[in-house]
Amino acid sequence: GDTVTVDSGEVVAQLESFFSAPEFTGYVRKFMEEHMAAFAFVDEGEEQPLCNYDLYLKYTHIIEEQLETFLSGAGISHDDLVAICMAEKGEGNTASYCLDYILASTQYDSFVQMMHDMRGVQDYFFDADDFAGYSCLGNLEALEPP
């Protein structure tokens, strides 16, 4: 097949723009608002509950739907995009938060880390009692992508 050379820096810049648009951030914010309480936070090294993996699959579906729009416009494949993101992250690019969103949709460990990070942000802004009474096995049937 034909080999297409892409400028990874340009792709990341386009991703940043795409992922910072209100249309995209609204999807992520809605996911976090609806599902954070159902995510079971366990200590590092402990086995993750299945409900966390179910949430990962829902998150992956939402991100993949959004990425299809970007990929068709950029003319690159999903595999190329993941490779670019992993290379950027491997080179120490910590400024591009879009990399975290994408890697969290392709790697379960990255998703778990993102949920922990987002909980830290949430804990900073909300009192823990605001979410008392929620459990891992909450109403999973109601957890549909937006």
N, C-alpha and C positions, 0 to 999 in steps of 0.2 A: 504494500500500500504506500501511498504518499506520506512523506514525513512533513509535518507542519511544525515550524519553529515558532515558538511564542516567547514573548518577553515576559518572564515571570513577574518582574517588578510592575509592569503595566497591568497584568492580569490582577495582581494583588490590589493595585490602586483602583481598578474598576470594581473589584469585589468590595472594597471598603465603601465606595460610593453606593453600591447596590445594597449592602448590608446595613448602611446607616440611614437608608431611606425609611420614612415613617411606615410605609407599607410593610416592609420586612420586620422592623423592630416591633411593630404592633403584633405580628404573629408570635414572636419570641416572648414578648411581655405577656400575651394572653396565655401561652403555654405555661409559663412560670406561675402566673396567678392561679390558673386552674389546677396545676398538678404538683406544685411544690409541697403542699400538705400531704399528698399521697406518697411522696418519695420517702423511703425508710433510710435514714442516715445511720450507717453502722461504722464501727471503728475500722481503720485501715487494716487490711489483712483478713478481716472477717468475710464470710461468704455473703454476697449480695442477695437480697430477697428477689424472688421472681417478679414481684410487682415493679421493682426498679427496672428490670429488663423490659417489661411491658411498656413502661414510660419511655424508655430509650427507643423502642420501636416506633412509638407515636411521634417522638421528637424527630427521628430520622425521616419519617414520612413527610412531616411538615417542611423540613429543610430541603429534602429532595424535590418537593413540589416547587418551592421557591427557586431552587437552583436551576431547574429546567429552563426557566425564563432567562436567567443569566447565561447559561451555557449556549442556548440557541443564538443569543445575541452576540456572544463572544466567539462562537465557532470552535469551541474546544469540547473534548469529551469529559465525562465525569471522572474517569481514571486520570486524565491529564491534570484536572483540577486538584484532585486529591494529592497527586505526586508533587505538584507545585506547592501546595499548602504544607505538606510534610517537609519538603526541602527548605521552605522559608522558615518554618518552625525550627528545623535542625540547624539552620544558620543563625539562630538566636533572635529571630524577628519576634519580639514580644509586644510590639506596638500595634500590630494589626489584629484587632479583636475578631475580625471575620474568620481568621484562621481557627480560632477556638470554636466558633459555631460550626464550621465545616468538619473539623476533626472530631468534634463531639457527636457528629451525625454518622461518622464512619468507624469510630473506635469507642467501645463501651467504657473503657477506663477514662477516656477524655470526657465522656458524657457525665460520668460520676463526679469527676473533678469539677466540671462546670456547675453541676448542681450544688456541690459543696461551696463553691465560690459565690454562687447566687444566694445561697442561704446566708452566707456571711454578710452580703449586702442587705438582704432582707432583715437579718437580725439587727443590723445597724439602724435601720429605719423603723422597725416595728418591735413591740414588746412580744416576748415569747408567748405570753398568755393569749395574744390575739389569735393564735392558731391551736390552742389547747383542744384536745378531744379528737383530733384527726389521727387516723391510723394508716398504716401501709396498705391495708386491705380495704380502704375506703371504697367508694362507689366506682369501681373500675369500669363498669359498663357505661357510665356517663362520660368517660374520658375519651371523647372523640376529637379528632383534629378540627381546628376552626374551619 
